Amino acid sequence: MNIPNELPVLDSKLLNGYLETLGRDIVEQMFALYCQQSAVYLNDIESALLDDSSEKWQEYCHKMKGAVGSVGLKVLHGHLVSMEKSTEDKNKKAQLLSELIRHNQQGIDDFKGWLKNL
């Protein structure tokens, strides 16, 4: 099974491998789980921001980074790589979180579009 029209926001090699080895149903289940968990990750990151905890910020960004990598969301993964080690002030981190929320929704939409076109 080949991924139609490689999208730069998605890791087509990873996703193609998942489709070939696991099948579409499992890929859809993995994605559904990511969608549920991403809300938890975003809440955790926001909590770390509000607590002004750099340690928690890094921990929660790291967890989400792993999750986005496992579902092939390349742009979002790159955003989290820079966020994870950020030593910016609270206002800048709030901006980064806002961008993360936007990128996450875009990644989810792109993934849904990709699934729809299989």
C-alpha positions in Angstrom: 0.0 0.0 0.0 1.5 3.4 -1.0 0.8 6.7 0.5 -0.8 9.0 -2.1 0.8 12.4 -2.6 3.6 12.6 -0.1 2.8 15.4 2.3 5.7 17.3 3.8 4.0 17.5 7.2 3.7 13.7 7.5 6.5 11.1 7.6 5.4 9.1 4.6 8.1 6.5 5.0 7.1 5.8 8.6 3.4 5.7 7.8 3.9 3.6 4.7 5.7 1.1 6.9 2.9 1.1 9.4 0.4 0.4 6.7 2.4 -2.4 5.2 3.1 -4.1 8.5 0.2 -3.3 10.7 -2.7 -2.5 8.3 -5.1 0.4 8.1 -7.2 -0.5 11.1 -4.3 -0.4 13.5 -3.0 2.8 12.0 -6.4 4.3 12.5 -6.5 3.1 16.1 -3.0 4.5 16.7 -4.1 7.9 15.3 -7.3 7.9 17.4 -5.3 7.2 20.5 -2.9 10.1 19.6 -5.9 12.4 19.2 -7.1 11.6 22.6 -3.7 11.8 24.2 -2.7 15.0 22.5 -5.4 16.8 24.5 -3.8 15.5 27.7 -0.3 16.5 26.6 -1.5 20.0 25.7 -3.2 20.4 29.1 0.0 19.1 30.8 2.2 21.6 28.9 -0.2 24.4 29.8 -0.1 23.4 33.4 3.7 23.5 33.4 3.5 26.9 31.9 1.1 28.2 34.5 3.2 26.7 37.3 6.3 28.2 35.6 8.0 24.9 35.9 10.8 24.4 33.4 11.3 20.8 34.5 7.7 19.9 33.9 7.6 21.9 30.6 10.5 19.9 29.3 9.1 16.6 30.5 5.7 17.2 29.0 7.1 18.5 25.7 9.3 15.5 25.5 6.4 13.1 26.0 4.3 14.8 23.3 7.4 14.9 21.0 7.6 11.1 21.3 3.9 10.7 20.6 3.9 12.9 17.5 7.0 11.2 16.2 5.2 7.8 16.5 2.3 9.0 14.3 4.6 10.7 11.8 3.7 14.3 12.3 7.0 15.8 11.2 6.2 19.5 11.5 4.8 19.1 14.9 7.8 17.0 16.0 10.2 19.8 14.9 8.2 22.3 16.8 8.4 20.2 20.0 12.1 19.6 19.5 12.7 23.4 19.9 10.0 23.8 22.6 11.4 21.0 24.8 14.7 22.8 25.6 13.3 26.3 25.6 14.5 28.6 28.3 12.3 31.4 27.2 10.2 33.4 29.6 6.6 32.6 30.4 5.2 35.0 27.8 7.3 33.4 25.0 6.4 29.9 26.2 2.7 30.9 26.1 3.3 31.9 22.4 5.0 28.6 21.7 2.1 26.8 23.3 -0.4 28.7 21.2 1.6 27.7 18.1 1.8 24.1 19.2 -2.0 24.0 19.6 -2.4 25.4 16.0 0.3 23.0 14.6 -1.3 20.0 16.4 -4.7 20.7 14.9 -3.2 21.2 11.5 -1.3 17.9 11.9 -4.5 16.1 12.9 -6.4 17.6 9.9 -3.6 16.6 7.5 -3.5 13.0 8.9 -7.3 12.7 8.6 -7.0 13.9 5.0 -4.3 11.4 4.3 -6.4 8.6 5.8 -9.4 9.7 3.8 -7.4 9.4 0.5 -6.1 5.9 1.1 
